[in-house]
Structure formats: C-alpha cells, structure tokens
Amino acid sequence: MLVFSGEEEVRKPDAEIYRRALARLGVEPEQSVFVDDVLANIEAAQALGMHGIHFAPGIDVRTELNKLGVVTS
C-alpha cells in the first residue's frame, strides 16, 4: 500500500496524510510504525498515536522495530 502526498495533495507533517494511510491499511495508530528521516514528521505521527522511528545515521531500523515487538525477516 502506498500513499503519495503529491497525489493526495496533503503533505507531511499534516495529520491528514497519516490518517489516510492508516485508513487504507485498516489499522489503528498504535498498530503502526512510521519511519522517516525528518523529526517533525515523526513527532506528527506520534501525536496521532503512531509509533515513530527517526531514521538517522547509525540507527538500525530493524533493531528499533524489534524493540517495538515488530517481527522482521
């Protein structure tokens, strides 16, 4: 599932873009993880109840997902 902000005409960190993605996935915010390299976008997702991982140099996203209990392969 992909949600393109350009097609939606709503851009991060506007909460509506996250709501649309959640609706299309059929999940509640607390059931989701948002990964981004822009801290403001992470904070906006977290304000809705989503888990957030700030992708930055030295961050192992798989390790961070495992900390949240997300199974990765």
C-alpha positions in Angstrom: 0.0 0.0 0.0 1.4 3.4 -1.0 0.1 6.8 -0.2 1.8 9.6 -2.2 1.5 13.0 -0.7 1.6 14.6 -4.2 -1.5 12.6 -5.3 -3.3 13.2 -2.0 -2.4 17.0 -2.1 -1.6 16.7 1.6 2.0 16.7 2.8 3.7 15.6 6.0 3.5 16.6 8.7 -0.2 17.4 8.2 -2.0 14.8 10.3 -4.4 14.1 7.4 -1.8 12.2 5.4 -1.2 9.8 8.3 -4.9 9.3 8.8 -5.4 8.4 5.1 -2.5 5.9 5.3 -4.0 4.3 8.4 -7.4 4.1 6.9 -6.1 2.4 3.8 -4.2 -0.1 5.9 -7.2 -0.6 8.1 -5.2 -0.2 11.3 -5.3 1.9 14.4 -2.4 4.3 15.0 -1.0 2.3 17.9 -0.8 -0.7 15.5 1.5 1.2 13.1 5.1 2.3 12.9 6.2 5.4 10.9 9.8 5.7 9.8 11.2 8.9 8.5 14.4 11.0 8.5 12.6 14.2 9.4 12.0 14.5 13.1 8.9 16.8 12.7 7.2 14.1 10.6 7.9 11.5 13.3 6.5 13.9 16.0 3.4 14.5 14.0 2.8 10.7 13.6 3.4 10.2 17.3 0.9 12.9 18.1 -1.7 10.7 16.4 -0.6 7.7 18.5 1.6 6.0 15.9 5.0 4.6 16.9 7.8 6.5 15.3 11.4 5.7 14.4 13.6 8.6 13.4 15.9 7.3 10.7 19.3 8.8 11.2 22.9 7.8 10.7 23.8 4.9 13.0 20.2 3.8 13.5 19.4 0.2 12.7 15.7 0.3 11.8 15.4 -3.5 12.2 16.7 -3.2 15.8 14.3 -0.4 16.5 11.4 -2.4 15.1 12.3 -5.3 17.2 12.2 -3.1 20.3 8.6 -2.3 19.4 7.9 -6.0 19.0 7.6 -5.9 15.3 8.7 -9.1 13.6 11.1 -8.6 10.8 12.7 -11.1 8.4 
